[in-house]
Amino acid sequence: MEGKIENEETQHQIDLEHLEVHLIDRYDVYVCFSYNETNGCSEEAQIITINTRQTTENQLYTLLHEAGHYILYKDFEYDTLFPAIIRQPFKKRFSKANAVSVITNEVMAWETGRQLASMLGISVDQAKWNKMKNKCLYDYMKWATGVL
């Protein structure tokens, strides 16, 4: 059993490196892995930050999700897709239109990340992916309804 876990950990690390190279080559975006940074994507600064306190598998899924945000920003009409989006949504409660744009952006970033994984041949444990995605989306829904 221990060998299987080590092999999965090694594969997740290889997948992280493969994804990082793709993001640099295709999008010229820098990925910063740090113990002290929060997970996030700054499209304007061309940087994605990944917190290393999470498991390697969660780092991979987080990077796929944050890459999804970046791809949506670079490859699509961002302002058309998300007309009312305001950055840093957890700071305050904004309009219903903003809440809908933020949640739509989050859902699309998860889907775009999943598609990117498939395109790059990165294996995703669907149950773990969905659990992480659902937890994150639920947090946004709580924010949007004023529960946070």
LINWO-V344822 format. One record per backbone hydrogen bond with DSSP energy under -1.0 kcal/mol. CO is the residue of the C=O (numbers start at 1). NH is the residue of the N-H. E is the energy in kcal/mol with one decimal. If there is no record, write none. Layout:
CO,NH,E  CO,NH,E
This chain:
1,5,-1.9  2,6,-2.4  3,7,-2.4  4,8,-2.5  5,9,-2.6  6,10,-2.5  7,11,-2.5  8,12,-2.6  9,13,-2.0  10,14,-2.3  11,15,-2.8  12,16,-2.5  13,17,-2.2  14,18,-2.5  15,19,-2.7  16,20,-2.6  17,21,-2.4  18,22,-2.1  19,23,-2.5  20,24,-2.1  21,25,-3.0  22,26,-3.1  23,27,-1.6  23,29,-1.4  24,28,-1.3  30,48,-2.7  32,50,-2.8  34,52,-1.6  40,49,-2.4  42,47,-1.8  46,30,-2.6  47,42,-3.1  48,32,-3.2  49,40,-2.2  50,34,-2.5  55,59,-2.5  56,60,-2.3  57,61,-2.3  58,62,-2.7  59,63,-2.8  60,64,-2.4  61,65,-2.2  62,66,-3.0  63,67,-2.7  64,68,-1.8  65,69,-1.6  66,70,-2.0  67,71,-3.0  68,72,-2.3  69,73,-2.1  70,74,-2.7  71,75,-3.0  72,76,-1.0  76,78,-1.8  77,81,-2.5  78,82,-2.7  82,85,-1.5  88,91,-1.7  95,99,-2.4  96,100,-2.6  97,101,-2.3  98,102,-2.8  99,103,-2.5  100,104,-2.7  101,105,-2.5  102,106,-2.3  103,107,-2.6  104,108,-2.7  105,109,-2.2  106,110,-2.1  107,111,-2.2  108,112,-2.9  109,113,-2.3  110,114,-2.1  111,115,-2.3  112,116,-2.3  113,117,-2.3  114,118,-2.0  115,119,-2.6  116,120,-2.3  117,122,-3.1  124,126,-1.0  125,129,-3.0  126,130,-2.7  127,131,-2.0  128,132,-2.3  129,133,-3.0  130,134,-3.0  131,135,-2.0  132,136,-2.3  133,137,-2.9  134,138,-2.3  135,139,-1.9  136,140,-1.7  137,141,-2.2  138,142,-2.6  139,143,-2.1  140,144,-2.7  141,145,-1.7  142,147,-2.8  143,146,-1.3
